[in-house]
Amino acid sequence: MTVVGLLVATRHLAEAHASEAVLRPARRLLLAASVATLALNVTDSLLSGRWGRAAFDAVGPLSLIGWSEVGPALLRELAVAVGSGRARDDRWELDDDGATV
């Protein structure tokens, strides 16, 4: 629940163009929760010598760690791109046939 809540919160903050100073604590907590999830997922497999299973079980938490680093900036840039795309689309009007006027 912590990871999901933090992903949603950082997404909302990034789309609202929050500064890095605002996002930093949430990203740190998300990173810590992801590392804890990684440790919980792979410990049993590593201790029993099942290296392949440990590698497989690490994929999800490692993805969370990657998205916690890349996600906010990516979402911020996507929001800017969508916003500028809307501004361009508003300049054109379509007639009933879908042709630009």
N, C-alpha and C positions, 0 to 999 in steps of 0.2 A: 504494500500500500504506500509506503514511503516513496519508493521509486516512481510509481505511477503519479502520485501527487506532485512530486518535484518535476517530473517531465511536463505535466500539464501547466504547472505554475511558470516554469521557465519558458514554455512555449508562449503563454499569454504575455509575459513580460517582454519577451523578445519581439513579439508582434506589435507591442505598444511602444517599441523603441526605447526600452529601459537602458540605462547606461551599464557599462561593465561593472561598475561599483555596486550596482543594485543586484546584478545577476551573479556576481562572484560567490556570495555565501551559499546561495541555492545550488550552484554548480559544485561547490566543495562538498556540500552534504550529499548531493547526488553521486559524486565520485566515491565518497566514503561508503554509502549504501551499496553501490555497485561492487566495490572491492569486498565488502562483507558478503554479498551474495555470491561472488566468485569463490571466496574461501569456503563458504558453506556447500556450494555445489561440487567442488572438486576434492575436498579433503578426504572423504571416504574412498573415492576411487584411487587417489594417490597413495593412501596408506595401504590399500590392498593390492597395489601394483598394477592396476588396470589403467595404463597410460592412455590408451585409445578412448576409453570411456571418459576419463578426466578431460581430455582434449575436447571431446564432443560436449560435455557438460559446461565447458568454459565459454562456448560460443555466445550464448545469450548474455551473460554478464559482461563479456568483453565488448559486445555490441553496445550495451548500455553505456559503458565507459566511453566508447568512441562517440556516440551520439551526445553524451553530456558535454563533450568538448566542442563538437562541430555544430550541434543542433541550434543553439541560440543565434549564432551568426548567420547560419543558413536560413533560418526562419525570418530573421530581420531583413536579409537581402531579398527573400521571396516576397515579403510584404511590400517592400519598395518596388519590386518589379511589377507586381500585380497592381499596385496603386498607380504607377506610371502607365501601365497598359490600359487601365480604365480611363485615364485622362485622354489618351489618344483615341480610344473608341468613342468617347462622347462627342468628338468633333464631327463624326460622320453620322448621317441619318440614312436609314434604309427605307425604300418604298415598299409597297405591298408585295412585290416580286422578290425582294431581298437584294435589289441592286442599290448601290450607293448613290446618293443624291448630292 
